[in-house]
Amino acid sequence: MGEVTFLDVSKRFFLRVEGEVHHVQALDHVNFTVKDGEIVALIGPSGCGKTTALRVAMGLDPSSGGRVTVDGHEINGCGHDRGMVFQHAELLPWLSALQNVMFGLEMKGMRGAVLRETAERYLHLVGLKDSQHRRPHQLSGGMKQRVGIARALAIDPKVLLMDEPFGALDAQTRESLQGELLDLHGRTGKTILFVTHDLDEAVLIADRIVVMKNGRVQEIMDVPLKRPRPDLGVVRGAPEFAETRYRVWRAIHDGSTVH
C-alpha cells in the first residue's frame, strides 16, 4: 500500500528583510489524496507551493498546520516509506553510479552481497547495467536522472516523490524518460506524486492532476487516458489529450479555488 493524504496542510515561512520580518504562506489548507498505485501530477505557476508540498510529504520541511499521512500514519520527518527524485540528481561525484545506489541502501541498513545485488538490479531496471561503474561526470543528464530514480526505487519505498525530475533535460531526453517512467510504473506499481511545470507532461503521465495556485488547490481533475500508454506519440494525438490539456490550462488561469 502507498496512499498519501494531505489533510488541511499549511506551510508558512518567515523572512527577515532589512530588519523586518515577513511571512510567506507557501501552502494554505491543502487537501488531496494520492491513491495506492496512482500517479498524481502537481502543476501550477512558479511559487504556487508545488515543491513545498512535496518537501512536506517527504519530511524535509515540517508543516505549519495540518498533516500528511502515508497509509493513515502521520509522517514525522524522512522515512524509507518515501523516496525522492530531485530536479538535479544530486549524485555524490566521487562515487560510481553503482556506489551511489548502494549508498542509499547502506543508509537503510543493508549490508553484504545483497547490497550490491540489489543496487545492480535497480540499475538494470533503469537501463544502466553497462554504465554502473561510471562516475557522475561520465554520465549524461538523462543517465544521471536514471541513477537518481534507481537510488530512490532501490529502498523499495511505498511512495515515489518526484520534483521536476526531467525539467533540466533536453526535449528528446525528457520524452524518452517520460516513457521509461511509465514503463517503470507499469512494472512496479509504485504510488507517484510528480511535480511539473509542463502541461503536456502532466497529462501524459498522470492519472489525476492537482492544479495549485497561491498555495491552494485550484482544481483536481481526472485524466481520461487509458493505461498502459506505451506510445506517447499516439497519446499526444488523442482528442482526450488535447481536451485535458486545455482544461488544465484553463484551471491555471482561472480565479476560482477549491476549498
Summary of the structure (lengths in Angstrom):
residues: 259
radius of gyration: 18.5
end to end distance: 27.4
largest distance: 56.0
contacts: 818
relative contact order: 0.17
helix: 39%
strand: 27%
